[in-house]
Amino acid sequence: MSHSTQNLSKGVSVISEAVCQKVVGRDNAFTAVENVFAAMAKNTAYNFPVIREAIGHENALYGFKSGFDRDGMVLGLKSGGYWPGNMGKGLTNHQSTVILFDPDTGKLKSLVGGNYLTAVRTAASSAVSIAHLARKNAKVLGIVGAGHQSTFQLRAALEQRNFEKVVAWNLHTDKLSNLAGVCEELNIPFEALSREELCAQADVIITITSAFEALIAHDWIKPGTHIACMGTDTKGKQEVAAALLAKATVFTDELAQAITIGEAQHAIAASLIKADDIVPIGDVINGTRPGRTSEDEITLFDGTGVGLQDLAVASVAVDLAEEQGLATYFTL
Ligand code: NAD
């Protein structure tokens, strides 16, 4: 009997947002995401086709991301999406719930709050890319975007290198105080800059916006930069010039998503790069393909966000919450 089947005898476990925040830290999110990227590259874990629909109500985008990790024995889906008016209601714009099923029987196993987990797994994704691709001596971290995800991105990135300064840009300048506050707490200098000046200073850049046009020109990026493009997760969104993808070595979490809904969609559509040019980061993690090969190379990670990341961190939340007696149970 598998671990998950043993726990099913207690009923369906419910792991609240508050419990997720208590039990899942950046370190175990990093490990879960790194492992699942590695499993995806070995084809022992795979994502099912994504459903994403504009529902014609509250301007919302709603959908499902799902998959099966045969190594971790994790099966399920994340349901949710983006409600742009939620901020005014005191809620975050992204709303997510993860549902896990027992892979041995198909029975419902767990319901897990997905909002915090989405932020922590998205931050873990760019952090994994920095860990594997950024120059070891990177000193300045640039953040483009200051919305809900941005402080999670900042905290996780700062743990990957000995950064000495953070530079940032956001369309709405008042929101930069979110990032400045984290830097003050962590005692690292912070400076708000123009986008061009940010690119001139930063060794590592994370873009995490909802933009639909390039915010960064290809010739602003200096040699040796690592850039993680994390905001583009839908057809039509864009954060950097398509020409930058031709100049950089491009890596991704999942190739199928990168070329359709990720940052690479524009460079592919303009025939500036081919799908074969894009390296799954799991291959770098597994050591089957090289990552950065020189100090001058520009590396670009197209982090599109896959369902298996959600399932991986949700599974960690379930295991830890059950172990620590923090899960509640019901019978269906
Ligand atoms: P948010 O609504 O809290 O913040 C949006 C950010 O984008 C703000 O900084 C805002 O100023 C900026 N912005 C909006 N329109 C812009 C424009 N036209 N030009 C430049 N900047 C603009 O959203 P969030 O939760 O922080 O998410 C940010 C982005 O990340 C979204 O696009 C979201 O879909 C995406 N996301 C990706 C993943 C992934 O796995 N890759 C996961 C979660 C969210």
Boltz pocket constraint, residues with backbone or C-beta under 6 A from the ligand:
constraints:
  - pocket:
      binder: B
      contacts: [[A, 82], [A, 93], [A, 94], [A, 118], [A, 122], [A, 145], [A, 146], [A, 147], [A, 148], [A, 149], [A, 150], [A, 170], [A, 171], [A, 172], [A, 175], [A, 208], [A, 209], [A, 210], [A, 211], [A, 212], [A, 213], [A, 215], [A, 229], [A, 230], [A, 231], [A, 232], [A, 233], [A, 303], [A, 304], [A, 305], [A, 306]]
      max_distance: 6.0
